[in-house]
Amino acid sequence: MEYIPNILFAIILVLGIGYFARNVKRLIRNIKLGREVDTSDNTSERWRNMIRIALGQSKMVKRPVAGILHIIVYIGFVIINIEVLEIIIDGIFGTHRIGLTVLPESVYGFLIGAFEVLAVLVLLAVIVFWTRRNVVKLKRFLSAEMTGWPKNDGNIILYFEVVLMCLFLVMNATDTTFQEANSGNIISQFIAPWFGDNADTLVIIERTAWWLHIIGILIFLNYLYFSKHLHILLAFPNTYYGSVEPKGKFNNLEAVTNEVKLMMDPNADPFAAAPEGTEEEEPAKFGASDVMDLNRVQLLSAYTCTECGRCTSACPANLTGKKLSPRKIMMDTRDRLEEVGKNIDANGGEFKDDGKQLLGDYITNEELWACTTCNACVEECPVSINPLSIILDMRRYLVMEQSAAPMELNNMMTNIENNGAPWPYNQMDRLNWAKEE
């Protein structure tokens, strides 16, 4: 009977971590639906970006209030959960605060004391975040795409953090062994009197808080896959694999380059049949109309999106009333990718054409052509997401596969083709403006 709690704990732990691992496997599978992209270049710069942006939160503090509060929550939540190691050991082996046994009391007291201070700071930061969302109602949290689940998700995660921090403090406050040691109970010593001094009652409260704390952490861990807070984990690979090219650099398609080379080769026969015994290669698709046409970094970014709205709040097209929202571009990409993933799961590992695609069913032509390609969204993103790359790939599809560019753009391209310039004037007339009247 005495081992039943340990067995129960081990079962809960295995189920929680197992379900998380299953979702991680699905996540990786979905990302790999995209095209491979070479990210082996500039390794040192990539590591610097990851350390500076993901770990150091350098882009968060461009907006000081939100940035500093986010750093508090980030550091506090990560460091406090170091105690999860102690909880796991205690749960499996039936010990109680194993840290007091293996560490000097002063060291253990310092660690728990620091955790308690951070827990209070996290609580204060979360309250401010909740107030900004629900009382102040910042404009960037009220966009059309931030209704329903996206809006609720932002609040649910805040409630999660409040509950977990409170359980941690209650667990410490009702642990008589810890309180009697009087080392590290910097905050909990003031909470302890709230629960009285009945030993049996304190044990029940402490054990209840202990169990709820570890179960809550496992629930939180598995909730991440369904939440925008997946960025807690994915910000690191996303900042590493993010583009290190100068902003505004437009990549050339290899298929287009090969076609141009063919046109410039006087000896090439563009109508030559494929050699006998070889299969004729299917023509490459220009641009992207669905998530499978995007590359893996773009799909990783879709899952990494924090939905903070910094990109949309800086977008000049959005600010002037256009339909475009870079945040929605990323959210739509993720939603479509999830839909494709569920399709694969439901069809034995194969994708069955559902008659839908990212372009048209999720993202409209109007949104794509509203973009000014100014890179403001790329510059603002705190985790190195590039919504513009997806917009450009989808525009490329519209132009090169469907000839569906706006009339003004088609006129310009026709003029360039015929006149070598965007204007509708013959090349022979270019210098007419310089003639004296």
C-alpha positions in Angstrom: 0.0 0.0 0.0 2.8 2.4 0.8 4.1 2.2 -2.8 0.7 3.1 -4.4 1.4 6.9 -4.5 4.7 6.2 -6.1 3.3 3.9 -8.7 0.4 6.4 -9.4 2.9 9.2 -9.8 5.1 7.2 -12.2 2.0 6.3 -14.3 0.9 10.0 -14.5 4.4 11.1 -15.3 4.8 8.5 -18.1 1.4 9.4 -19.6 2.1 13.1 -19.5 5.5 12.9 -21.1 4.4 10.2 -23.5 1.5 12.3 -24.8 3.8 15.3 -25.1 6.3 13.1 -27.1 3.5 12.0 -29.4 2.6 15.6 -30.1 6.2 16.5 -30.7 6.5 13.7 -33.2 3.3 15.0 -35.0 4.7 18.5 -35.0 7.9 17.4 -36.6 6.0 15.4 -39.2 3.9 18.4 -40.1 6.9 20.7 -40.4 8.6 18.1 -42.7 5.7 18.4 -45.1 7.4 21.6 -46.3 10.3 21.8 -48.8 13.8 21.3 -47.5 15.9 24.4 -47.2 19.6 24.7 -46.8 20.4 26.3 -43.4 24.0 25.0 -43.1 25.5 28.5 -43.8 26.6 31.1 -41.3 26.5 28.8 -38.3 28.2 31.2 -35.9 25.7 34.0 -36.8 22.8 31.6 -36.3 24.0 30.7 -32.8 24.4 34.3 -32.0 20.9 35.0 -33.1 19.5 32.2 -31.0 21.4 33.3 -27.9 20.6 37.0 -28.4 17.0 36.8 -29.5 15.5 33.6 -28.0 17.6 33.4 -24.8 18.4 37.0 -24.3 15.0 38.4 -25.4 16.8 41.3 -27.1 13.9 42.1 -29.4 11.2 42.0 -26.7 12.6 45.0 -24.8 12.1 47.3 -27.8 8.7 47.8 -26.1 10.0 48.2 -22.6 6.9 47.6 -20.5 5.8 44.4 -22.2 9.5 43.3 -22.7 10.6 43.6 -19.1 7.4 41.9 -17.8 7.9 39.1 -20.3 11.5 38.6 -19.2 10.3 38.3 -15.6 7.7 35.7 -16.5 10.1 33.9 -18.8 13.0 33.7 -16.3 10.7 33.1 -13.3 8.7 30.3 -14.9 11.8 28.5 -16.2 13.8 28.8 -13.0 11.0 27.9 -10.7 10.3 24.8 -12.7 13.8 23.6 -11.8 12.1 22.4 -8.6 10.2 20.0 -10.8 13.3 17.8 -10.7 13.0 17.5 -7.0 9.2 16.8 -7.2 9.9 14.0 -9.8 12.6 12.4 -7.6 10.3 12.7 -4.5 7.4 11.3 -6.4 9.2 8.3 -7.8 11.2 7.3 -4.7 8.9 8.4 -2.0 11.3 10.9 -0.5 10.3 14.4 0.8 12.3 17.4 -0.3 15.3 15.4 -1.4 17.1 18.7 -2.0 17.4 19.2 1.8 19.2 15.9 2.0 21.7 16.3 -0.9 22.3 20.1 -0.6 23.6 22.2 2.3 20.6 23.8 4.0 21.8 27.3 3.2 22.1 26.5 -0.6 18.7 24.9 -0.6 17.2 27.8 1.3 18.7 30.3 -1.2 17.3 28.4 -4.2 13.8 28.1 -2.8 13.9 31.7 -1.5 14.8 32.9 -5.0 12.0 30.7 -6.4 9.5 32.3 -4.1 10.5 35.8 -4.9 10.3 35.0 -8.6 6.9 33.4 -8.1 5.6 36.6 -6.7 7.1 38.7 -9.5 5.6 36.3 -12.1 2.2 36.7 -10.4 2.5 40.5 -10.6 3.6 40.4 -14.2 0.7 38.1 -15.2 -1.8 40.4 -13.5 -0.5 43.3 -15.6 -0.7 41.2 -18.8 -4.2 40.2 -18.0 -5.1 43.9 -17.3 -3.6 45.0 -20.6 -5.6 42.3 -22.5 -9.0 42.6 -20.7 -9.2 46.0 -19.1 -7.0 48.4 -21.0 -7.8 46.3 -24.2 -4.7 47.2 -26.3 -5.7 47.5 -29.9 -3.3 44.9 -31.1 -5.2 42.3 -29.1 -8.5 43.2 -30.6 -7.9 42.5 -34.3 -10.5 40.4 -36.3 -8.3 37.3 -36.1 -8.1 37.6 -32.3 -11.5 36.3 -31.5 -12.7 32.9 -30.2 -9.9 30.5 -29.5 -6.9 32.9 -30.1 -8.4 35.4 -27.6 -9.3 32.7 -25.0 -5.9 31.1 -25.4 -4.1 34.2 -24.3 -6.1 34.3 -21.1 -6.0 30.6 -20.4 -2.3 30.6 -20.3 -2.3 33.5 -17.8 -4.7 31.6 -15.5 -2.4 28.6 -15.8 0.6 30.6 -14.6 -1.4 32.1 -11.7 -2.6 28.7 -10.5 0.9 27.1 -10.8 2.6 29.9 -8.9 0.0 29.9 -6.2 0.2 26.2 -5.7 4.0 26.5 -5.4 3.7 29.0 -2.6 0.9 27.1 -0.8 2.9 23.9 -1.0 5.8 25.7 0.7 3.6 27.5 3.2 2.0 24.3 4.5 5.1 22.2 4.6 5.9 22.2 8.3 9.4 20.7 7.8 10.3 23.4 5.4 8.8 26.2 7.5 10.5 24.9 10.7 13.9 25.0 8.9 13.2 28.8 8.4 15.5 28.9 5.4 14.2 30.0 2.1 10.6 30.7 3.2 11.0 34.3 2.3 7.4 34.7 1.0 5.7 31.5 2.3 6.3 32.4 5.9 3.8 35.2 5.6 1.3 32.9 3.9 1.6 30.0 6.4 -0.6 31.5 9.2 -3.5 31.6 6.8 -3.8 27.8 7.0 -3.7 27.4 10.8 -1.5 25.1 12.8 -3.4 21.8 12.7 -0.8 19.2 11.6 -3.2 16.9 9.9 -4.9 19.7 7.9 -1.5 21.1 6.8 -0.4 17.7 5.5 -3.5 17.3 3.5 -3.2 20.8 2.0 0.5 20.4 1.3 0.0 17.0 -0.4 -2.9 18.3 -2.4 -0.9 21.4 -3.6 2.0 19.1 -4.4 0.0 16.8 -6.5 -1.9 19.6 -8.3 1.4 21.4 -8.9 3.0 18.5 -10.8 -0.2 17.5 -12.6 -0.7 21.1 -13.6 2.8 21.3 -15.0 2.2 18.1 -17.1 -1.1 19.5 -18.3 0.6 22.8 -19.2 3.4 20.9 -21.0 0.8 19.2 -23.2 -1.3 22.2 -23.6 1.6 24.0 -25.4 1.0 22.0 -28.6 -2.5 23.4 -28.9 -1.5 26.9 -27.9 0.4 29.9 -29.2 2.8 29.4 -26.3 4.5 26.6 -28.2 6.9 29.5 -28.9 8.4 28.8 -25.4 10.1 25.8 -27.0 10.2 26.7 -30.7 11.7 30.2 -30.4 15.1 28.6 -30.1 15.2 26.6 -33.3 13.2 29.3 -35.1 15.8 32.0 -34.3 18.6 29.6 -35.3 17.1 28.6 -38.6 15.7 32.1 -39.4 17.1 33.9 -42.4 20.5 35.5 -42.1 20.3 37.2 -45.5 19.8 41.0 -45.8 16.2 42.0 -45.4 14.6 42.6 -48.8 16.8 40.2 -50.7 14.7 38.2 -53.1 15.7 34.6 -53.8 15.9 33.3 -57.3 14.1 30.1 -58.2 16.4 27.5 -59.6 13.7 26.4 -62.1 13.5 30.0 -63.5 17.3 30.3 -63.6 17.5 27.1 -65.6 14.8 28.2 -68.0 16.6 31.5 -68.6 19.9 29.7 -69.3 18.1 27.4 -71.7 16.7 30.5 -73.6 20.2 32.0 -73.7 21.8 28.9 -75.1 21.7 29.0 -78.9 22.4 25.3 -79.2 19.7 24.2 -76.8 16.5 22.6 -78.1 13.7 23.5 -75.7 11.4 21.0 -77.5 13.8 18.1 -77.3 12.2 15.0 -75.9 13.6 13.3 -72.8 16.3 10.7 -73.4 14.8 7.2 -74.1 14.5 5.2 -70.9 14.3 8.2 -68.6 11.2 9.8 -67.1 10.5 13.4 -68.0 10.8 15.5 -64.9 7.7 17.2 -63.7 7.9 20.9 -64.1 8.7 22.7 -60.9 5.8 24.6 -59.3 6.5 28.3 -59.1 5.6 29.9 -55.7 3.2 28.5 -53.1 -0.5 27.8 -53.1 -0.6 25.5 -50.1 1.5 24.7 -47.0 3.3 21.8 -48.8 4.8 24.4 -51.2 6.3 26.4 -48.4 9.7 25.5 -46.9 10.2 23.9 -43.5 11.5 27.1 -41.8 8.3 28.9 -42.8 6.2 26.1 -41.4 8.3 26.1 -38.2 7.6 29.8 -38.0 3.9 29.2 -38.3 4.0 27.1 -35.2 6.3 29.5 -33.4 4.1 32.6 -33.9 3.4 34.2 -30.5 0.3 36.0 -31.8 1.6 39.1 -30.0 0.5 41.4 -32.9 3.7 43.5 -33.0 4.0 42.7 -36.7 0.4 43.8 -37.5 0.6 46.9 -35.3 3.7 48.0 -37.4 2.3 47.1 -40.8 1.6 50.2 -42.8 -1.0 48.4 -45.0 -2.9 47.4 -41.9 -2.6 50.8 -40.3 -4.2 52.4 -43.4 -7.2 50.1 -43.2 -6.1 47.4 -45.7 -7.2 43.8 -45.0 -3.6 42.5 -44.5 -2.5 41.4 -41.1 0.9 39.6 -41.0 -0.2 37.9 -37.7 -3.2 36.4 -39.6 -0.9 35.2 -42.3 1.0 33.1 -39.8 -2.1 32.0 -37.9 -3.7 30.9 -41.2 -0.6 29.0 -42.2 -0.6 27.1 -38.9 -4.3 26.4 -39.1 -4.1 25.0 -42.6 -1.0 22.9 -41.6 -2.9 21.5 -38.7 -5.8 20.7 -41.0 -3.5 18.9 -43.4 -1.9 17.0 -40.5 -5.3 15.8 -39.3 -6.1 14.8 -42.8 -3.0 12.6 -42.9 -3.8 11.1 -39.5 -7.3 10.2 -40.7 -6.1 8.6 -43.9 -3.4 6.2 -42.7 -0.5 8.5 -43.2 -1.4 9.8 -46.6 -2.8 13.1 -47.6 -6.2 12.9 -49.3 -7.0 15.9 -51.4 -9.7 17.9 -49.6 -10.3 20.4 -52.3 -8.8 23.2 -50.1 -5.6 25.1 -50.0 -3.9 27.9 -48.1 -4.4 30.4 -51.0 -8.1 31.3 -51.4 -9.5 29.2 -48.5 -7.4 30.9 -45.8 -5.5 33.8 -47.4 -7.1 36.0 -50.0 -5.5 37.7 -53.0 -6.5 41.0 -51.5 -4.4 40.4 -48.4 -1.4 39.4 -50.5 -1.4 42.4 -52.8 -2.0 44.8 -49.9 1.6 44.1 -48.7 4.1 46.9 -49.4 7.1 44.5 -48.8 8.6 47.0 -46.3 9.8 44.3 -43.9 8.3 46.1 -40.9 6.7 42.8 -39.7 10.0 41.0 -40.0 11.8 43.7 -38.1 9.2 43.8 -35.3 8.8 40.0 -34.6 10.5 39.1 -31.3 11.2 35.5 -32.5 12.5 36.1 -36.0 9.4 35.1 -38.0 9.2 36.2 -41.6 5.5 36.6 -42.7 6.8 38.5 -45.8 8.5 35.3 -47.2 5.1 33.5 -47.3 3.4 36.5 -48.9 6.0 36.7 -51.6 5.9 33.0 -52.3 2.1 33.1 -52.7 2.4 36.2 -54.9 4.9 34.4 -57.0 2.4 31.6 -57.5 -0.3 34.1 -58.5 1.9 35.8 -61.1 3.8 32.8 -62.6 1.2 30.0 -62.3 -2.1 31.8 -62.7 -1.2 35.2 -64.3 -3.4 36.7 -61.6 -1.4 39.9 -60.8 -3.3 43.2 -60.5 -3.9 45.0 -63.7 -1.4 47.8 -62.8 1.3 45.2 -62.2 0.5 43.3 -65.5 0.7 46.6 -67.4 4.1 47.3 -65.8 5.5 43.9 -66.6 4.2 44.2 -70.2 6.0 47.5 -70.6 9.2 46.1 -69.2 9.0 43.2 -71.7 8.2 45.4 -74.6 10.0 48.7 -73.8 12.6 47.7 -71.2 11.1 50.1 -68.7 7.9 50.3 -66.6 6.5 53.2 -68.6 4.4 52.9 -71.8 6.9 54.7 -74.0 9.0 53.3 -76.9 12.7 53.0 -76.2 13.5 55.4 -79.0 11.5 58.1 -77.2 13.2 57.8 -73.8 15.3 61.0 -74.2 12.6 63.1 -75.7 12.2 64.9 -72.4 15.7 66.3 -72.8 15.1 68.0 -76.1 14.7 71.7 -76.1 11.3 73.1 -77.0 
